[in-house]
């Protein structure tokens, strides 16, 4: 099945900088989810988006559900060392296949002091 | 504590030897799913279940079986494992409904088939 296109693949940033990543798809989704995964652990939900155009924040994280329903972005402001990890987007909730979720390949974030 | 529990967390097995990875959730979620994670490919859905006795194929179901006899359990069965099934596997669950379309993941099961 088609996976989401997530970019960038990796980012090397300095502490304090902002981070931005996005996911795009040729399919329309009713739900966009953003996760963070630390080494050896399962993905942890960061932000869930359920409406086109929705902009949601969770601390220093902000995510938006694209108007076309085919894309979403995640921003991390003022990065800190514990932001290191892999960030995944997931699209799901399609009316023709509610239970099927598709994931991006992930964005590896490295934060240097 | 609300959680999704997988067992075993780590397993090395030989080609052709049947194995089962168990998954249990204590959140009374209707929806459960299995994913595999491989480098550069992200998470790919193997099977999912919308409720008891209801299962459907995901994107990569070949070589796997599942069952959903009880709401809380969703085991993944590899009848005849092969080396290309070496991967990190995640079980997940979710409540159904417009406001519940969020997935909660287990900690993962590392499987190596030699």
Interface residues (C-beta under 8 A of the other chain):
Chain A: X1 X3 X6 X30 X31 X33 X35 X40 X41 X42 X43 X44 X45 X48 X50 X88 X90 X92 X93 X98 X99 X100 X101 X102 X103 X104 X105 X106
Chain B: X4 X31 X33 X35 X40 X41 X42 X43 X44 X45 X48 X49 X50 X56 X58 X59 X60 X90 X98 X99 X101 X102 X103 X104 X105 X106 X107 X108
